[in-house]
Amino acid sequence: MKTIALSSKTYGQPKNLEFVTIELPPLTRGWARIKVNAAGVNPVDARRLTGDIKFGALPMTFGTEFAGTITDIAGDAPEWEVGDEVLGSGEAFTHATVIDVPTDNLVRRPPTMPWAVAGSLAGVSQTAVTIFDELGPIRSLLVHGGAGGVGTVTIQLAREKGITVVATGSKDNQEYLATLGAIPVEYGPGLIANLDRVAPRRFDASIDMAGTAEATEASLAHVSDAGMIASVAATTPTSPRVRQVWRKRDPRAIEQVIASIAAGRVKWTVSSTYPFHDAPDAYTAILERHVRGKSVLLF
């Protein structure tokens, strides 16, 4: 079985991306072969391309989440069969027409959920649930860079838990953050003073999705001494107080968010879709910070 995958031989810009044909190995027991219908594009994909984050050898492939249809299964998997429509996580190899993933990573696609939405949920769902597992019980939260995919889900899950949220974002995203239930604050010059005005009391915790020194400085000034300052930005912390949070892979986290979406407690829309052959455009938009919510490749 052959697959067409997005790849790059070198670190660089979206112009370095190319489409390559790869022969898939024989399917391993406990794994399923998936014909991909949609796959989310995350900041980590673009940052791996530039070399800002490095793991794995060159040439590299991309993508950490997908939605598609099972075409083959190896071994016993009584809960799954060929033809089932699923979503879940991959391992830097979901921006491809056909992929192999462990059956333990699969979640059933709700029949009414659009493919683009299904293909965009695994990463943000697992990251957001991991954040709350790490932060523990809190009553107030400062979110830096809240308009992205993870921020969109994190803010709404926090509000669902009764947590007061203040979220920073660009001028263009202030209204969007407010619709999610956060108190919006524009980042940039004067951020600390702006936070003073809307949140005179210190926060129980903060989570940084922007990875900037400005975000760290604002958190140090506004989070209580006993509170956690966390980051999912995968950048080198500028303070020893910042704790990196790494996503825990757990299909139950995806199911939790899907249930919240189905019940109307969490709103989720895909901001931009791109045909697979236009994948470089999706990467360019992320690197230029032109994405609100989530971008998705459609196959």
Phi and psi in degrees as GROMACS dihedral restraints (atoms count N, CA, C in turn):
[ dihedral_restraints ]
;  ai    aj    ak    al  type     phi  dphi    fc
    3     4     5     6     1  -105.0    20    10
    4     5     6     7     1   151.5    20    10
    6     7     8     9     1  -131.7    20    10
    7     8     9    10     1   149.6    20    10
    9    10    11    12     1  -102.1    20    10
   10    11    12    13     1   120.9    20    10
   12    13    14    15     1  -123.4    20    10
   13    14    15    16     1   149.9    20    10
   15    16    17    18     1   -78.8    20    10
   16    17    18    19     1   133.2    20    10
   18    19    20    21     1  -148.7    20    10
   19    20    21    22     1   163.6    20    10
   21    22    23    24     1  -146.1    20    10
   22    23    24    25     1   134.3    20    10
   24    25    26    27     1   -81.6    20    10
   25    26    27    28     1   -19.9    20    10
   27    28    29    30     1  -138.5    20    10
   28    29    30    31     1   163.5    20    10
   30    31    32    33     1   -76.3    20    10
   31    32    33    34     1   144.1    20    10
   33    34    35    36     1   168.1    20    10
   34    35    36    37     1  -141.8    20    10
   36    37    38    39     1  -108.1    20    10
   37    38    39    40     1   172.3    20    10
   39    40    41    42     1   -54.2    20    10
   40    41    42    43     1   -25.8    20    10
   42    43    44    45     1   -64.4    20    10
   43    44    45    46     1   -17.4    20    10
   45    46    47    48     1   -78.2    20    10
   46    47    48    49     1   -14.4    20    10
   48    49    50    51     1   -70.1    20    10
   49    50    51    52     1   144.8    20    10
   51    52    53    54     1  -145.5    20    10
   52    53    54    55     1   161.5    20    10
   54    55    56    57     1  -104.1    20    10
   55    56    57    58     1   123.3    20    10
   57    58    59    60     1  -122.8    20    10
   58    59    60    61     1   149.5    20    10
   60    61    62    63     1   -95.3    20    10
   61    62    63    64     1   126.5    20    10
   63    64    65    66     1  -124.1    20    10
   64    65    66    67     1   136.7    20    10
   66    67    68    69     1   -84.8    20    10
   67    68    69    70     1   119.2    20    10
   69    70    71    72     1   -75.4    20    10
   70    71    72    73     1   143.2    20    10
   72    73    74    75     1   -71.6    20    10
   73    74    75    76     1   168.4    20    10
   75    76    77    78     1   -54.9    20    10
   76    77    78    79     1   141.8    20    10
   78    79    80    81     1   -66.0    20    10
   79    80    81    82     1   131.0    20    10
   81    82    83    84     1   -83.9    20    10
   82    83    84    85     1   145.2    20    10
   84    85    86    87     1   -54.7    20    10
   85    86    87    88     1   134.0    20    10
   87    88    89    90     1    87.6    20    10
   88    89    90    91     1     5.7    20    10
   90    91    92    93     1  -117.9    20    10
   91    92    93    94     1   157.0    20    10
   93    94    95    96     1  -122.8    20    10
   94    95    96    97     1   148.1    20    10
   96    97    98    99     1   -99.2    20    10
   97    98    99   100     1   131.0    20    10
   99   100   101   102     1  -121.3    20    10
  100   101   102   103     1   130.1    20    10
  102   103   104   105     1   -86.1    20    10
  103   104   105   106     1   115.5    20    10
  105   106   107   108     1   -79.0    20    10
  106   107   108   109     1   132.2    20    10
  108   109   110   111     1  -103.0    20    10
  109   110   111   112     1   -32.2    20    10
  111   112   113   114     1  -155.7    20    10
  112   113   114   115     1   148.6    20    10
  114   115   116   117     1  -148.7    20    10
  115   116   117   118     1   126.5    20    10
  117   118   119   120     1   -69.3    20    10
  118   119   120   121     1   151.5    20    10
  120   121   122   123     1  -111.4    20    10
  121   122   123   124     1   122.8    20    10
  123   124   125   126     1  -113.2    20    10
  124   125   126   127     1   157.4    20    10
  126   127   128   129     1   -53.8    20    10
  127   128   129   130     1   -34.1    20    10
  129   130   131   132     1   -61.9    20    10
  130   131   132   133     1   -32.8    20    10
  132   133   134   135     1   -63.4    20    10
  133   134   135   136     1   -47.7    20    10
  135   136   137   138     1   -66.8    20    10
  136   137   138   139     1   -35.8    20    10
  138   139   140   141     1   -75.2    20    10
  139   140   141   142     1   -27.7    20    10
  141   142   143   144     1   -67.4    20    10
  142   143   144   145     1   -38.7    20    10
  144   145   146   147     1   -60.7    20    10
  145   146   147   148     1   -44.2    20    10
  147   148   149   150     1   -74.5    20    10
  148   149   150   151     1   -16.2    20    10
  150   151   152   153     1    91.5    20    10
  151   152   153   154     1     1.8    20    10
  153   154   155   156     1   -62.5    20    10
  154   155   156   157     1   -34.0    20    10
  156   157   158   159     1  -121.2    20    10
  157   158   159   160     1   129.9    20    10
  159   160   161   162     1  -125.6    20    10
  160   161   162   163     1   119.6    20    10
  162   163   164   165     1  -153.0    20    10
  163   164   165   166     1   145.6    20    10
  165   166   167   168     1    84.8    20    10
  166   167   168   169     1   166.9    20    10
  168   169   170   171     1   -94.5    20    10
  169   170   171   172     1   160.3    20    10
  171   172   173   174     1   -86.9    20    10
  172   173   174   175     1   148.7    20    10
  174   175   176   177     1   -68.0    20    10
  175   176   177   178     1   153.6    20    10
  177   178   179   180     1  -113.1    20    10
  178   179   180   181     1   153.8    20    10
  180   181   182   183     1  -113.5    20    10
  181   182   183   184     1   174.4    20    10
  183   184   185   186     1  -136.9    20    10
  184   185   186   187     1   165.3    20    10
  186   187   188   189     1   104.8    20    10
  187   188   189   190     1   135.5    20    10
  189   190   191   192     1  -126.0    20    10
  190   191   192   193     1    -0.7    20    10
  192   193   194   195     1  -150.1    20    10
  193   194   195   196     1   161.0    20    10
  195   196   197   198     1  -163.7    20    10
  196   197   198   199     1   167.7    20    10
  198   199   200   201     1  -143.2    20    10
  199   200   201   202     1   139.5    20    10
  201   202   203   204     1  -173.7    20    10
  202   203   204   205     1  -162.4    20    10
  204   205   206   207     1  -121.9    20    10
  205   206   207   208     1   133.7    20    10
  207   208   209   210     1   -69.2    20    10
  208   209   210   211     1   127.4    20    10
  210   211   212   213     1  -110.4    20    10
  211   212   213   214     1   -16.1    20    10
  213   214   215   216     1  -163.1    20    10
  214   215   216   217     1   151.8    20    10
  216   217   218   219     1  -138.1    20    10
  217   218   219   220     1   138.2    20    10
  219   220   221   222     1  -108.9    20    10
  220   221   222   223     1   126.2    20    10
  222   223   224   225     1    87.7    20    10
  223   224   225   226     1  -173.8    20    10
  225   226   227   228     1   -82.1    20    10
  226   227   228   229     1   124.8    20    10
  228   229   230   231     1  -148.3    20    10
  229   230   231   232     1    73.9    20    10
  231   232   233   234     1   -59.6    20    10
  232   233   234   235     1   -22.8    20    10
  234   235   236   237     1   -82.6    20    10
  235   236   237   238     1    -8.6    20    10
  237   238   239   240     1  -127.0    20    10
  238   239   240   241     1   152.3    20    10
  240   241   242   243     1  -148.7    20    10
  241   242   243   244     1   160.9    20    10
  243   244   245   246     1   -57.2    20    10
  244   245   246   247     1   134.0    20    10
  246   247   248   249     1   101.7    20    10
  247   248   249   250     1   -15.1    20    10
  249   250   251   252     1   -65.1    20    10
  250   251   252   253     1   140.6    20    10
  252   253   254   255     1   -96.9    20    10
  253   254   255   256     1   125.2    20    10
  255   256   257   258     1  -136.6    20    10
  256   257   258   259     1   167.9    20    10
  258   259   260   261     1  -141.8    20    10
  259   260   261   262     1   166.8    20    10
  261   262   263   264     1   163.4    20    10
  262   263   264   265     1  -160.5    20    10
  264   265   266   267     1  -108.2    20    10
  265   266   267   268     1   146.0    20    10
  267   268   269   270     1  -119.6    20    10
  268   269   270   271     1  -169.7    20    10
  270   271   272   273     1  -128.4    20    10
  271   272   273   274     1    81.8    20    10
  273   274   275   276     1    57.5    20    10
  274   275   276   277     1    33.3    20    10
  276   277   278   279     1  -157.7    20    10
  277   278   279   280     1    55.8    20    10
  279   280   281   282     1  -117.9    20    10
  280   281   282   283     1    -8.0    20    10
  282   283   284   285     1   -86.8    20    10
  283   284   285   286     1    69.2    20    10
  285   286   287   288     1  -157.2    20    10
  286   287   288   289     1   157.1    20    10
  288   289   290   291     1   -73.3    20    10
  289   290   291   292     1   -32.7    20    10
  291   292   293   294     1  -136.6    20    10
  292   293   294   295     1   134.9    20    10
  294   295   296   297     1  -137.0    20    10
  295   296   297   298     1   159.2    20    10
  297   298   299   300     1  -112.9    20    10
  298   299   300   301     1   131.2    20    10
  300   301   302   303     1  -140.0    20    10
  301   302   303   304     1   152.9    20    10
  303   304   305   306     1   -63.2    20    10
  304   305   306   307     1   140.9    20    10
  306   307   308   309     1   -62.8    20    10
  307   308   309   310     1   -24.6    20    10
  309   310   311   312     1   -64.8    20    10
  310   311   312   313     1   -18.3    20    10
  312   313   314   315     1   -87.6    20    10
  313   314   315   316     1    -5.4    20    10
  315   316   317   318     1   -87.6    20    10
  316   317   318   319     1   144.3    20    10
  318   319   320   321     1  -130.8    20    10
  319   320   321   322     1   139.8    20    10
  321   322   323   324     1   -71.6    20    10
  322   323   324   325     1   135.3    20    10
  324   325   326   327     1   -77.1    20    10
  325   326   327   328     1   124.0    20    10
  327   328   329   330     1   -59.1    20    10
  328   329   330   331     1   134.6    20    10
  330   331   332   333     1   -57.4    20    10
  331   332   333   334     1   -30.3    20    10
  333   334   335   336     1   -90.6    20    10
  334   335   336   337     1    -2.7    20    10
  336   337   338   339     1   -82.9    20    10
  337   338   339   340     1   123.0    20    10
  339   340   341   342     1   -58.0    20    10
  340   341   342   343     1   149.5    20    10
  342   343   344   345     1   -58.5    20    10
  343   344   345   346     1   -41.0    20    10
  345   346   347   348     1   -61.4    20    10
  346   347   348   349     1   -39.5    20    10
  348   349   350   351     1   -67.6    20    10
  349   350   351   352     1   -46.6    20    10
  351   352   353   354     1   -59.4    20    10
  352   353   354   355     1   -38.6    20    10
  354   355   356   357     1   -76.3    20    10
  355   356   357   358     1    -4.9    20    10
  357   358   359   360     1  -109.9    20    10
  358   359   360   361     1     0.6    20    10
  360   361   362   363     1   -97.2    20    10
  361   362   363   364     1   -28.3    20    10
  363   364   365   366     1   -59.4    20    10
  364   365   366   367     1   -48.5    20    10
  366   367   368   369     1   -65.9    20    10
  367   368   369   370     1   -49.3    20    10
  369   370   371   372     1   -67.2    20    10
  370   371   372   373     1   -36.5    20    10
  372   373   374   375     1   -64.1    20    10
  373   374   375   376     1   -50.0    20    10
  375   376   377   378     1   -67.7    20    10
  376   377   378   379     1   -36.1    20    10
  378   379   380   381     1   -67.4    20    10
  379   380   381   382     1   -45.1    20    10
  381   382   383   384     1   -63.3    20    10
  382   383   384   385     1   -44.3    20    10
  384   385   386   387     1   -65.3    20    10
  385   386   387   388     1   -38.2    20    10
  387   388   389   390     1   -60.5    20    10
  388   389   390   391     1   -40.9    20    10
  390   391   392   393     1   -55.9    20    10
  391   392   393   394     1   -48.1    20    10
  393   394   395   396     1   -71.2    20    10
  394   395   396   397     1   -31.1    20    10
  396   397   398   399     1   -61.6    20    10
  397   398   399   400     1   -38.9    20    10
  399   400   401   402     1   -76.7    20    10
  400   401   402   403     1   -39.4    20    10
  402   403   404   405     1   -73.3    20    10
  403   404   405   406     1   -31.3    20    10
  405   406   407   408     1    74.0    20    10
  406   407   408   409     1  -166.2    20    10
  408   409   410   411     1   -66.8    20    10
  409   410   411   412     1   122.7    20    10
  411   412   413   414     1  -140.5    20    10
  412   413   414   415     1   159.9    20    10
  414   415   416   417     1  -113.2    20    10
  415   416   417   418     1   -19.2    20    10
  417   418   419   420     1  -141.7    20    10
  418   419   420   421     1   145.4    20    10
  420   421   422   423     1  -143.4    20    10
  421   422   423   424     1   134.1    20    10
  423   424   425   426     1  -103.0    20    10
  424   425   426   427     1   122.8    20    10
  426   427   428   429     1  -113.6    20    10
  427   428   429   430     1   122.5    20    10
  429   430   431   432     1   -97.4    20    10
  430   431   432   433     1   128.6    20    10
  432   433   434   435     1    71.1    20    10
  433   434   435   436     1    51.7    20    10
  435   436   437   438     1   -81.2    20    10
  436   437   438   439     1    -4.6    20    10
  438   439   440   441     1   -86.9    20    10
  439   440   441   442     1    -7.9    20    10
  441   442   443   444     1   -75.9    20    10
  442   443   444   445     1  -175.8    20    10
  444   445   446   447     1   -61.5    20    10
  445   446   447   448     1   -50.6    20    10
  447   448   449   450     1   -64.5    20    10
  448   449   450   451     1   -41.3    20    10
  450   451   452   453     1   -62.2    20    10
  451   452   453   454     1   -41.1    20    10
  453   454   455   456     1   -57.5    20    10
  454   455   456   457     1   -45.8    20    10
  456   457   458   459     1   -74.5    20    10
  457   458   459   460     1   -41.5    20    10
  459   460   461   462     1   -60.8    20    10
  460   461   462   463     1   -45.9    20    10
  462   463   464   465     1   -59.4    20    10
  463   464   465   466     1   -45.4    20    10
  465   466   467   468     1   -70.7    20    10
  466   467   468   469     1   -37.3    20    10
  468   469   470   471     1   -64.4    20    10
  469   470   471   472     1   -38.0    20    10
  471   472   473   474     1   -62.6    20    10
  472   473   474   475     1   -45.5    20    10
  474   475   476   477     1   -64.6    20    10
  475   476   477   478     1   -35.4    20    10
  477   478   479   480     1   -61.7    20    10
  478   479   480   481     1   -31.9    20    10
  480   481   482   483     1   -86.0    20    10
  481   482   483   484     1    -0.8    20    10
  483   484   485   486     1    83.5    20    10
  484   485   486   487     1    16.7    20    10
  486   487   488   489     1   -87.0    20    10
  487   488   489   490     1   134.1    20    10
  489   490   491   492     1   -75.9    20    10
  490   491   492   493     1   129.8    20    10
  492   493   494   495     1  -123.3    20    10
  493   494   495   496     1   130.4    20    10
  495   496   497   498     1  -112.6    20    10
  496   497   498   499     1   128.9    20    10
  498   499   500   501     1  -126.5    20    10
  499   500   501   502     1   135.8    20    10
  501   502   503   504     1   -94.3    20    10
  502   503   504   505     1   151.0    20    10
  504   505   506   507     1  -170.4    20    10
  505   506   507   508     1   178.6    20    10
  507   508   509   510     1   -71.5    20    10
  508   509   510   511     1   168.0    20    10
  510   511   512   513     1   -57.2    20    10
  511   512   513   514     1   -40.2    20    10
  513   514   515   516     1   -68.1    20    10
  514   515   516   517     1   -19.6    20    10
  516   517   518   519     1  -102.0    20    10
  517   518   519   520     1     6.8    20    10
  519   520   521   522     1   -63.3    20    10
  520   521   522   523     1   -46.3    20    10
  522   523   524   525     1   -65.5    20    10
  523   524   525   526     1   -39.1    20    10
  525   526   527   528     1   -61.1    20    10
  526   527   528   529     1   -45.3    20    10
  528   529   530   531     1   -61.2    20    10
  529   530   531   532     1   -38.0    20    10
  531   532   533   534     1   -65.1    20    10
  532   533   534   535     1   -37.0    20    10
  534   535   536   537     1   -66.6    20    10
  535   536   537   538     1   -22.6    20    10
  537   538   539   540     1   -80.4    20    10
  538   539   540   541     1   -12.8    20    10
  540   541   542   543     1   105.8    20    10
  541   542   543   544     1     5.5    20    10
  543   544   545   546     1   -93.8    20    10
  544   545   546   547     1   157.8    20    10
  546   547   548   549     1   -86.3    20    10
  547   548   549   550     1   113.0    20    10
  549   550   551   552     1   -83.7    20    10
  550   551   552   553     1   144.4    20    10
  552   553   554   555     1  -137.6    20    10
  553   554   555   556     1   132.0    20    10
  555   556   557   558     1   -76.7    20    10
  556   557   558   559     1   129.5    20    10
  558   559   560   561     1   -80.4    20    10
  559   560   561   562     1   173.2    20    10
  561   562   563   564     1   112.4    20    10
  562   563   564   565     1  -166.3    20    10
  564   565   566   567     1   -53.0    20    10
  565   566   567   568     1   132.8    20    10
  567   568   569   570     1    85.8    20    10
  568   569   570   571     1    14.0    20    10
  570   571   572   573     1   -59.5    20    10
  571   572   573   574     1   -45.4    20    10
  573   574   575   576     1   -62.0    20    10
  574   575   576   577     1   -42.4    20    10
  576   577   578   579     1   -66.7    20    10
  577   578   579   580     1   -37.9    20    10
  579   580   581   582     1   -64.3    20    10
  580   581   582   583     1   -37.9    20    10
  582   583   584   585     1   -68.8    20    10
  583   584   585   586     1   -35.2    20    10
  585   586   587   588     1   -56.9    20    10
  586   587   588   589     1   -38.2    20    10
  588   589   590   591     1   -72.0    20    10
  589   590   591   592     1   -38.0    20    10
  591   592   593   594     1   -93.1    20    10
  592   593   594   595     1   -20.6    20    10
  594   595   596   597     1  -141.1    20    10
  595   596   597   598     1    78.0    20    10
  597   598   599   600     1   -66.0    20    10
  598   599   600   601     1   -22.5    20    10
  600   601   602   603     1   -95.1    20    10
  601   602   603   604     1   149.7    20    10
  603   604   605   606     1   -71.7    20    10
  604   605   606   607     1   150.1    20    10
  606   607   608   609     1   -81.6    20    10
  607   608   609   610     1   154.8    20    10
  609   610   611   612     1   -72.8    20    10
  610   611   612   613     1   -27.1    20    10
  612   613   614   615     1  -165.4    20    10
  613   614   615   616     1   165.9    20    10
  615   616   617   618     1  -139.9    20    10
  616   617   618   619     1   154.2    20    10
  618   619   620   621     1  -132.9    20    10
  619   620   621   622     1   126.9    20    10
  621   622   623   624     1  -101.8    20    10
  622   623   624   625     1   119.9    20    10
  624   625   626   627     1  -111.7    20    10
  625   626   627   628     1     1.3    20    10
  627   628   629   630     1   -99.2    20    10
  628   629   630   631     1   -32.3    20    10
  630   631   632   633     1    73.0    20    10
  631   632   633   634     1    33.0    20    10
  633   634   635   636     1  -109.7    20    10
  634   635   636   637     1   155.9    20    10
  636   637   638   639     1   -63.4    20    10
  637   638   639   640     1   -33.9    20    10
  639   640   641   642     1   -60.0    20    10
  640   641   642   643     1   -42.4    20    10
  642   643   644   645     1   -63.6    20    10
  643   644   645   646     1   -42.1    20    10
  645   646   647   648     1   -64.0    20    10
  646   647   648   649     1   -45.2    20    10
  648   649   650   651     1   -60.5    20    10
  649   650   651   652     1   -42.0    20    10
  651   652   653   654     1   -66.0    20    10
  652   653   654   655     1   -38.3    20    10
  654   655   656   657     1   -67.3    20    10
  655   656   657   658     1   -42.0    20    10
  657   658   659   660     1   -61.1    20    10
  658   659   660   661     1   -32.7    20    10
  660   661   662   663     1   -82.7    20    10
  661   662   663   664     1   -20.3    20    10
  663   664   665   666     1  -123.5    20    10
  664   665   666   667     1    -5.2    20    10
  666   667   668   669     1   -99.7    20    10
  667   668   669   670     1   138.8    20    10
  669   670   671   672     1   -59.0    20    10
  670   671   672   673     1   156.2    20    10
  672   673   674   675     1   -59.2    20    10
  673   674   675   676     1   -31.0    20    10
  675   676   677   678     1   -90.4    20    10
  676   677   678   679     1    -4.4    20    10
  678   679   680   681     1   -83.4    20    10
  679   680   681   682     1   158.1    20    10
  681   682   683   684     1   -90.4    20    10
  682   683   684   685     1   135.1    20    10
  684   685   686   687     1  -108.9    20    10
  685   686   687   688     1   109.3    20    10
  687   688   689   690     1  -116.5    20    10
  688   689   690   691     1   161.7    20    10
  690   691   692   693     1  -144.2    20    10
  691   692   693   694     1   139.1    20    10
  693   694   695   696     1  -115.0    20    10
  694   695   696   697     1    13.4    20    10
  696   697   698   699     1   -80.5    20    10
  697   698   699   700     1   -10.4    20    10
  699   700   701   702     1    56.7    20    10
  700   701   702   703     1    32.4    20    10
  702   703   704   705     1  -107.7    20    10
  703   704   705   706     1   161.2    20    10
  705   706   707   708     1   -68.2    20    10
  706   707   708   709     1   119.3    20    10
  708   709   710   711     1   -60.6    20    10
  709   710   711   712     1   144.0    20    10
  711   712   713   714     1   -96.3    20    10
  712   713   714   715     1     5.5    20    10
  714   715   716   717     1  -147.0    20    10
  715   716   717   718     1   141.4    20    10
  717   718   719   720     1   -64.9    20    10
  718   719   720   721     1   -13.9    20    10
  720   721   722   723     1   -76.3    20    10
  721   722   723   724     1   -17.9    20    10
  723   724   725   726     1   -79.6    20    10
  724   725   726   727     1   129.4    20    10
  726   727   728   729     1  -109.9    20    10
  727   728   729   730     1   124.6    20    10
  729   730   731   732     1   -74.6    20    10
  730   731   732   733     1   135.1    20    10
  732   733   734   735     1  -114.0    20    10
  733   734   735   736     1   125.5    20    10
  735   736   737   738     1  -110.2    20    10
  736   737   738   739     1   135.5    20    10
  738   739   740   741     1   -57.9    20    10
  739   740   741   742     1   132.6    20    10
  741   742   743   744     1   -96.3    20    10
  742   743   744   745     1   127.5    20    10
  744   745   746   747     1   -78.0    20    10
  745   746   747   748     1   118.0    20    10
  747   748   749   750     1  -155.8    20    10
  748   749   750   751     1   106.5    20    10
  750   751   752   753     1   -56.4    20    10
  751   752   753   754     1   -26.0    20    10
  753   754   755   756     1   -64.3    20    10
  754   755   756   757     1   -30.4    20    10
  756   757   758   759     1   -65.7    20    10
  757   758   759   760     1   -39.4    20    10
  759   760   761   762     1   -64.3    20    10
  760   761   762   763     1   -44.6    20    10
  762   763   764   765     1   -62.5    20    10
  763   764   765   766     1   -35.3    20    10
  765   766   767   768     1   -62.7    20    10
  766   767   768   769     1   -44.8    20    10
  768   769   770   771     1   -70.7    20    10
  769   770   771   772     1   -39.6    20    10
  771   772   773   774     1   -57.9    20    10
  772   773   774   775     1   -41.9    20    10
  774   775   776   777     1   -63.8    20    10
  775   776   777   778     1   -39.5    20    10
  777   778   779   780     1   -66.8    20    10
  778   779   780   781     1   -36.2    20    10
  780   781   782   783     1   -67.3    20    10
  781   782   783   784     1   -45.4    20    10
  783   784   785   786     1   -61.7    20    10
  784   785   786   787     1   -33.8    20    10
  786   787   788   789     1   -83.6    20    10
  787   788   789   790     1    -5.0    20    10
  789   790   791   792     1    82.3    20    10
  790   791   792   793     1     8.4    20    10
  792   793   794   795     1   -82.1    20    10
  793   794   795   796     1   -24.2    20    10
  795   796   797   798     1  -125.9    20    10
  796   797   798   799     1   128.5    20    10
  798   799   800   801     1   -96.8    20    10
  799   800   801   802     1   136.5    20    10
  801   802   803   804     1  -144.1    20    10
  802   803   804   805     1   122.5    20    10
  804   805   806   807     1  -131.2    20    10
  805   806   807   808     1   152.7    20    10
  807   808   809   810     1   -91.9    20    10
  808   809   810   811     1   125.6    20    10
  810   811   812   813     1   -77.0    20    10
  811   812   813   814     1   -37.3    20    10
  813   814   815   816     1  -146.0    20    10
  814   815   816   817     1   140.1    20    10
  816   817   818   819     1  -122.9    20    10
  817   818   819   820     1   147.6    20    10
  819   820   821   822     1  -135.3    20    10
  820   821   822   823     1   135.2    20    10
  822   823   824   825     1   -57.9    20    10
  823   824   825   826     1   148.0    20    10
  825   826   827   828     1   -52.3    20    10
  826   827   828   829     1   -37.9    20    10
  828   829   830   831     1   -69.0    20    10
  829   830   831   832     1   -11.8    20    10
  831   832   833   834     1  -103.1    20    10
  832   833   834   835     1    21.2    20    10
  834   835   836   837     1   -53.1    20    10
  835   836   837   838     1   -39.5    20    10
  837   838   839   840     1   -55.9    20    10
  838   839   840   841     1   -32.7    20    10
  840   841   842   843     1   -66.2    20    10
  841   842   843   844     1   -38.0    20    10
  843   844   845   846     1   -65.1    20    10
  844   845   846   847     1   -40.5    20    10
  846   847   848   849     1   -66.6    20    10
  847   848   849   850     1   -39.9    20    10
  849   850   851   852     1   -61.0    20    10
  850   851   852   853     1   -42.8    20    10
  852   853   854   855     1   -61.3    20    10
  853   854   855   856     1   -40.1    20    10
  855   856   857   858     1   -67.1    20    10
  856   857   858   859     1   -45.1    20    10
  858   859   860   861     1   -65.3    20    10
  859   860   861   862     1   -28.4    20    10
  861   862   863   864     1   -92.5    20    10
  862   863   864   865     1     7.7    20    10
  864   865   866   867     1    57.4    20    10
  865   866   867   868     1    43.1    20    10
  867   868   869   870     1  -104.3    20    10
  868   869   870   871     1    20.5    20    10
  870   871   872   873     1  -111.3    20    10
  871   872   873   874     1   131.0    20    10
  873   874   875   876     1  -116.0    20    10
  874   875   876   877     1   126.9    20    10
  876   877   878   879     1    77.8    20    10
  877   878   879   880     1  -119.4    20    10
  879   880   881   882     1  -140.1    20    10
  880   881   882   883     1   143.1    20    10
  882   883   884   885     1  -103.8    20    10
  883   884   885   886     1   146.0    20    10
  885   886   887   888     1  -137.0    20    10
  886   887   888   889     1   138.9    20    10
  888   889   890   891     1   -89.8    20    10
  889   890   891   892     1   134.2    20    10
  891   892   893   894     1  -111.9    20    10
  892   893   894   895     1   136.6    20    10
